[in-house]
Amino acid sequence: MIGELLKEQRLKNNLTQKQLAEKSGISYVSINRIENGTSPRLSVLVKIFGAMDKALSFEIKDRVDSLQDMVSN
């Protein structure tokens, strides 16, 4: 779920994994691993989403709300 959200936001910002790595200070390998399912530390996610000017808490809340709506219907 986090990896999918990260990739979605990265693509919305027209960034490659390498560009996001440079902007966030997190290695390209780490970003690639997260997008492919590895669970990152919260501090890493905060840096990555901060580099895209996104508040991580709002992104996760929106995703959870969407999932709840899907389950309810």
Secondary structure, 3 states (H helix, E strand, C coil): CHHHHHHHHHHHCCCCHHHHHHHHCCCHHHHHHHHCCCCCCHHHHHHHHHHCCCCHHHHHHHHHHHHHHHHHC
